[in-house]
Amino acid sequence: MPVLPHRVRFLLERICALHGIPPEVLFGRRRTAPIMAARRHAWVEIGKLVKPDGRPISSVQIGRWFGVDHTTVLYGMRQQRNGRYPFTRPGRARR
C-alpha cells in the first residue's frame, strides 16, 4: 500500500469495510467486479476530498496512488457517478 494521507487511509478503510474487501486489494492488479466497484467508489470519494490549500485531490495523484493512468481514474469516476457499475450485480444469487 502506498504512503497515503491519514484522511485518505481512513476513507479507504471505511470503503473497504463497506465492500467487504481488504484495503491492500484496492492497489493490486486484480479486476474482479467487486474489487473494481470498490476501487471506483474509492476514486470518487477521494476526488471529493480537499487538500489543505483548498484544491481537490487530482485524478493524476489518485492514479499515482493506485498505479493507473489519470484517464482511467476519470473514466471510472464518471461511470460510478452515472450508476453504470452498481456495487452488486442485480439478478445474480450469491453463494
C-alpha positions in Angstrom: 0.0 0.0 0.0 1.5 3.4 -0.9 2.1 6.1 1.6 -1.2 8.0 1.9 -2.5 11.0 3.9 -4.3 10.0 7.0 -7.7 11.2 5.7 -7.4 9.1 2.6 -6.3 6.0 4.5 -9.3 6.4 6.8 -11.7 6.8 3.9 -10.3 3.7 2.1 -10.7 1.6 5.3 -14.4 2.6 5.5 -15.0 1.9 1.8 -13.2 -1.5 2.1 -15.3 -2.4 5.1 -18.5 -1.4 3.2 -17.5 -3.6 0.3 -16.1 -6.4 2.4 -12.5 -6.5 1.0 -9.1 -5.8 2.5 -7.5 -2.4 1.7 -4.4 -3.9 0.1 -6.6 -5.4 -2.7 -7.5 -2.0 -3.9 -3.9 -1.4 -5.0 -3.5 -4.8 -6.6 -3.8 -5.9 -10.2 -7.0 -7.9 -9.9 -10.0 -6.6 -11.7 -13.0 -8.7 -10.5 -16.3 -6.9 -10.4 -16.4 -6.4 -6.5 -12.9 -5.1 -6.4 -13.4 -2.7 -9.3 -16.7 -1.4 -7.7 -14.8 -0.7 -4.5 -11.9 0.9 -6.4 -14.2 3.2 -8.4 -16.1 4.1 -5.2 -12.8 5.0 -3.6 -11.7 7.1 -6.5 -15.0 9.1 -6.4 -14.8 9.7 -2.6 -11.1 10.6 -2.7 -11.9 13.1 -5.5 -14.3 14.8 -3.2 -11.6 15.4 -0.6 -10.0 18.9 -0.4 -6.2 19.5 0.2 -5.2 22.0 2.9 -4.6 24.6 0.2 -8.3 24.4 -0.9 -7.9 22.4 -4.1 -9.4 19.0 -4.7 -7.1 15.9 -5.0 -6.4 15.5 -8.7 -7.0 12.4 -10.8 -3.3 12.4 -11.5 -2.5 12.0 -7.8 -5.2 9.3 -7.4 -3.8 7.5 -10.4 -0.3 7.5 -8.9 -1.5 6.1 -5.7 -3.4 3.3 -7.5 -0.9 2.7 -10.2 -3.2 3.6 -13.1 -3.4 6.4 -15.7 -5.3 9.5 -14.7 -7.7 9.0 -17.6 -8.6 5.6 -16.2 -9.5 7.3 -12.9 -11.6 9.9 -14.6 -13.4 7.2 -16.7 -14.1 5.1 -13.6 -15.3 8.1 -11.6 -17.7 9.1 -14.4 -19.0 5.5 -14.7 -19.5 5.3 -10.9 -21.4 8.6 -10.8 -23.6 7.6 -13.7 -24.6 4.4 -11.9 -23.1 2.2 -14.7 -21.5 -0.2 -12.2 -23.5 -0.8 -9.1 -22.0 -2.4 -6.0 -23.6 -5.7 -6.8 -25.0 -7.2 -9.9 -28.8 -7.5 -9.9 -30.3 -10.9 -10.6 -27.3 -12.9 -9.5 -27.5 -15.1 -6.5 -24.6 -15.1 -4.1 -23.4 -18.4 -2.8 
